[in-house]
Amino acid sequence: MPIPAGLPVVDHHCHLSPAGEGVAAARRFRAAGGTHLFLATQNYDATVPRTLEAYERQFTTTEALARRVREDAGVIAYPVLAPYPIDLVDAVPELGAEGAKDLHRAALELAGRWVRERRAVALGEVGLPHFSAAEEVTRVAHEVLDFAFSVAHDVGCPVVVHAAELGPAELEDLAARARRAGLPSERVVKHYFRTHLAAPDRHGVVPSYLAERGLVRDVRRDAAPWFFETDFLDDPRRPGAVLDIATIPRRARAIADGSEDDRDALWIPFVESVERVYGWRPEIVGATPA
């Protein structure tokens, strides 16, 4: 059966690049049945940003890509902005711990202003290196993450967290850190979630599940909130990585071919979870945050 009429088909986390497919990838997503992308910023240059102006140029590129995706591909793209936590691996040795921390705090404040101005919908990716890093880098990353939670609380938006795979204890700590900043754990989204955990084990943190076939099968009838993502990188050196941008529409069509309960479950990641976490509904035509 086709995807239910009026149902948005949402990739909660992907990247596009002017040096990659860019808008052409969004056209492929649309052709497969996709309607909405949460477009996470990334470094578009060979060097990691060393100034606030460089981060502003990066955010501007993401915003421009989102606008072109809407105008040229007919896909609604929501910018998600923050300095990438892995940037600290190079920034701390070059700028010093305090200099790197100040830069990332300033970039988070800039992203927060863009959220207030409705130029972005969330802070992300924020978080921690997903590999072993120098002790000083790890310390600064933790301090910057706590600051990101504070900014998100102040501007009233979710945060999208980058980190290694987290178990129940680590998710409990993440939720507690957010709450200390006044941010409800339901506004903390752990992206690149690859393990199906029961809701009590997530401690309120929202999983954005990588849309692998087995995970889609395991999670599709869980209660909201949770999302599907591809983490599509749009990197010409790694075509289709992490998952191809057309994956979620294909998964949605496969689910729609199942039982009525399966088809009804599609509303959970594509509508109900967006409403719960972001506070607005992704409409098919003319969708904008309310």
Residue pairs with C-beta under 8 A, 6 or more apart in sequence:
1 256
1 257
1 263
2 253
2 256
3 9
3 33
3 249
3 252
3 253
3 256
3 266
4 256
4 263
4 266
4 267
6 284
7 252
7 266
7 267
7 270
7 271
7 284
8 35
8 36
8 270
8 271
8 274
8 282
8 283
8 284
8 287
9 33
9 34
9 35
9 36
9 248
9 249
9 252
9 270
10 34
10 35
10 36
10 37
10 38
10 227
10 228
10 248
10 269
10 270
10 274
10 282
11 29
11 34
11 36
11 37
11 38
11 211
11 228
11 229
11 230
11 232
11 245
11 248
12 38
12 189
12 191
12 208
12 227
12 228
12 229
12 269
13 38
13 40
13 80
13 124
13 160
13 191
13 192
13 208
13 227
13 229
13 230
13 231
14 37
14 38
14 39
14 40
14 229
14 230
14 231
14 232
14 234
14 245
15 39
15 40
15 41
15 42
15 231
15 232
15 233
15 234
16 22
16 23
16 25
16 26
16 37
16 39
16 65
16 69
16 232
16 234
17 42
17 44
17 65
17 234
17 235
18 44
18 61
18 65
19 44
19 236
20 233
20 234
20 235
20 236
21 28
21 234
22 65
22 68
22 234
23 65
23 68
23 69
23 72
23 73
25 232
25 234
25 245
26 37
26 69
26 72
26 73
26 75
26 77
26 245
27 72
27 73
28 245
28 246
29 37
29 73
29 75
29 245
29 246
29 249
30 73
30 74
30 75
31 246
32 246
32 249
32 250
33 249
33 252
33 253
34 75
34 245
34 246
34 248
34 249
35 75
35 76
35 282
35 284
36 75
36 76
36 77
36 78
36 270
36 282
36 287
37 69
37 75
37 76
37 77
37 78
38 77
38 78
38 80
38 121
38 122
38 160
38 229
39 62
39 65
39 66
39 69
39 77
39 78
39 79
39 80
40 62
40 80
40 124
40 125
40 160
40 191
41 58
41 59
41 61
41 62
41 79
41 80
41 81
41 82
41 84
42 58
42 62
42 84
43 49
43 58
43 84
43 87
44 58
44 61
45 54
45 58
48 87
48 90
48 91
49 55
49 58
49 83
49 87
49 103
49 107
50 91
50 94
50 95
50 103
51 103
52 103
52 106
52 107
52 110
55 83
55 103
55 107
55 110
56 110
59 79
59 81
59 110
59 111
59 114
59 120
62 79
62 81
63 79
63 114
63 119
63 120
65 77
66 77
66 78
66 79
67 77
69 75
69 77
70 76
70 77
76 282
76 287
76 288
78 120
78 121
78 122
78 289
79 114
79 119
79 120
79 121
80 120
80 121
80 122
80 123
80 124
80 125
80 160
81 111
81 114
81 115
81 120
81 122
81 123
81 124
82 107
82 108
82 111
82 123
82 124
82 125
82 126
82 148
82 159
82 160
83 103
83 104
83 107
83 108
83 111
83 126
83 144
84 125
84 162
85 125
85 126
85 127
85 128
85 129
85 141
85 144
85 145
85 162
86 129
86 130
86 162
87 104
88 100
88 104
88 129
88 133
88 137
88 140
88 141
88 144
89 129
89 133
89 134
89 137
91 99
91 100
91 103
91 104
92 100
92 134
92 136
92 137
92 140
93 134
94 100
95 103
97 136
97 139
97 140
100 140
101 140
101 143
101 144
104 140
104 144
104 147
105 144
105 147
108 123
108 126
108 144
108 147
108 148
108 151
109 151
111 120
111 123
111 151
112 123
112 151
112 152
112 154
112 155
112 157
113 155
114 120
115 121
115 122
115 123
115 155
115 156
115 157
116 155
118 289
120 157
121 157
121 158
121 278
121 289
122 152
122 157
122 158
122 159
122 160
122 189
122 278
123 148
123 151
123 152
123 157
123 158
123 159
123 160
124 158
124 159
124 160
124 161
124 162
124 189
124 191
125 160
125 161
125 162
125 191
126 144
126 145
126 148
126 159
126 160
126 161
126 162
127 141
127 145
127 161
127 162
127 163
128 138
128 141
128 142
128 145
128 162
128 163
128 164
129 137
129 138
129 141
129 164
130 162
130 163
130 164
131 164
133 141
145 161
145 177
146 177
146 180
146 181
148 159
149 159
149 177
149 178
149 180
149 181
149 183
149 188
150 181
150 182
150 183
152 158
152 159
152 181
152 183
152 187
153 181
153 182
153 183
157 187
157 278
158 187
158 188
158 189
158 277
158 278
159 178
159 183
159 187
159 188
159 189
160 189
160 191
160 208
161 174
161 188
161 189
161 190
161 191
161 205
162 191
162 192
163 170
163 174
163 190
165 192
165 193
165 194
165 195
166 174
166 190
166 205
167 201
168 197
168 201
168 202
168 203
171 190
171 197
171 201
171 202
171 203
171 205
172 203
174 185
174 188
174 190
174 203
174 205
175 185
175 188
175 203
175 204
175 205
178 184
178 185
178 187
178 188
179 185
184 204
185 203
185 204
185 205
186 204
186 206
186 225
186 276
186 277
187 206
187 277
188 204
188 205
188 206
189 205
189 206
189 207
189 208
189 227
189 277
190 205
190 206
190 207
190 208
191 208
191 229
191 231
192 208
192 210
192 229
192 231
192 242
193 207
193 208
193 209
193 210
194 209
194 210
194 212
194 215
196 209
196 215
196 218
196 219
197 207
199 222
199 223
206 225
206 226
206 227
206 273
206 277
207 219
207 226
207 227
208 226
208 227
208 228
208 229
209 215
209 216
209 219
209 226
209 227
209 228
209 229
210 229
210 230
210 231
210 242
210 243
211 228
211 229
211 230
211 243
211 247
211 248
211 251
212 243
213 251
216 228
216 251
216 255
219 226
220 255
220 262
220 265
220 266
220 268
221 261
221 262
221 265
222 268
223 268
224 268
224 269
224 272
224 273
224 276
225 268
225 272
225 273
225 276
225 277
226 268
226 269
226 273
227 269
227 273
228 248
228 251
228 269
229 248
230 242
230 243
230 244
230 245
230 247
230 248
231 242
231 243
232 240
232 241
232 242
232 243
232 244
232 245
233 241
233 242
234 245
235 241
252 266
252 270
255 262
255 263
255 265
255 266
256 262
256 263
256 266
270 282
271 281
271 282
274 280
274 281
274 282
275 281
278 289
279 289
279 290
280 289
280 290
281 287
281 290
